[in-house]
Amino acid sequence: MPGLGPQGFRRAFAELRSFVAEPARDGMVASDGTVTDPGAVVAAVNSRPGRFQALTRALAGGARDAVLSAVQGGVAALVTALVRPM
């Protein structure tokens, strides 16, 4: 996407991957990637609103499909739906 650049994408992917590991570790996600506790995932995302700055910029730039193709799974889809581009 214009203005985002490769480093912006890398930061967005890193933010999302870092977060995706937490719900899996905390039992909110099954081994097959299915979200077992969506409410807890939503609460975790909402508990730190400034956490996804690079991801928010990527989504605002129209990169949702690119982000989801790089970081697949139900948690990634849920997080990208919750993060509101500015």
C-alpha positions as semicolon CSV with decimal commas, in nm:
position;residue;x (nm);y (nm);z (nm)
1;M;0,000;0,000;0,000
2;P;0,121;0,350;-0,076
3;G;0,310;0,511;0,209
4;L;0,328;0,199;0,423
5;G;0,637;0,034;0,279
6;P;0,799;-0,300;0,359
7;Q;0,907;-0,197;0,710
8;G;0,552;-0,092;0,793
9;F;0,422;-0,430;0,682
10;R;0,689;-0,609;0,884
11;R;0,596;-0,411;1,195
12;A;0,224;-0,483;1,142
13;F;0,291;-0,855;1,098
14;A;0,518;-0,859;1,404
15;E;0,253;-0,690;1,621
16;L;-0,013;-0,935;1,512
17;R;0,209;-1,245;1,542
18;S;0,321;-1,137;1,886
19;F;-0,037;-1,101;2,001
20;V;-0,160;-1,424;1,837
21;A;0,087;-1,626;2,046
22;E;-0,063;-1,496;2,373
23;P;-0,422;-1,628;2,342
24;A;-0,289;-1,963;2,221
25;R;-0,061;-1,985;2,524
26;D;-0,344;-1,877;2,757
27;G;-0,589;-2,138;2,626
28;M;-0,818;-1,904;2,431
29;V;-0,731;-2,085;2,108
30;A;-0,740;-2,456;2,031
31;S;-0,442;-2,633;1,875
32;D;-0,612;-2,616;1,534
33;G;-0,634;-2,235;1,558
34;T;-1,003;-2,219;1,649
35;V;-1,086;-1,936;1,889
36;T;-1,241;-2,103;2,193
37;D;-1,299;-1,790;2,400
38;P;-1,374;-1,496;2,170
39;G;-1,477;-1,275;2,462
40;A;-1,137;-1,315;2,624
41;V;-0,962;-1,234;2,295
42;V;-1,175;-0,920;2,252
43;A;-1,096;-0,817;2,610
44;A;-0,724;-0,873;2,552
45;V;-0,727;-0,658;2,238
46;N;-0,929;-0,384;2,406
47;S;-0,716;-0,384;2,720
48;R;-0,426;-0,217;2,536
49;P;-0,570;0,011;2,269
50;G;-0,234;0,157;2,160
51;R;-0,075;-0,183;2,112
52;F;-0,149;-0,221;1,740
53;Q;-0,019;0,105;1,593
54;A;0,156;-0,046;1,290
55;L;-0,132;-0,288;1,232
56;T;-0,381;0,000;1,246
57;R;-0,179;0,190;0,984
58;A;-0,162;-0,118;0,761
59;L;-0,537;-0,175;0,785
60;A;-0,608;0,194;0,721
61;G;-0,390;0,162;0,410
62;G;-0,608;-0,121;0,281
63;A;-0,373;-0,408;0,365
64;R;-0,618;-0,631;0,554
65;D;-0,595;-0,917;0,302
66;A;-0,216;-0,897;0,291
67;V;-0,195;-0,905;0,670
68;L;-0,432;-1,202;0,694
69;S;-0,244;-1,393;0,425
70;A;0,077;-1,358;0,626
71;V;-0,073;-1,426;0,968
72;Q;-0,349;-1,682;0,927
73;G;-0,597;-1,811;1,178
74;G;-0,910;-1,722;1,364
75;V;-0,733;-1,502;1,617
76;A;-0,568;-1,294;1,343
77;A;-0,903;-1,247;1,169
78;L;-1,069;-1,148;1,495
79;V;-0,796;-0,900;1,584
80;T;-0,799;-0,737;1,242
81;A;-1,177;-0,700;1,272
82;L;-1,141;-0,536;1,615
83;V;-0,861;-0,294;1,530
84;R;-1,017;0,022;1,400
85;P;-0,819;0,210;1,137
86;M;-0,800;0,580;1,213
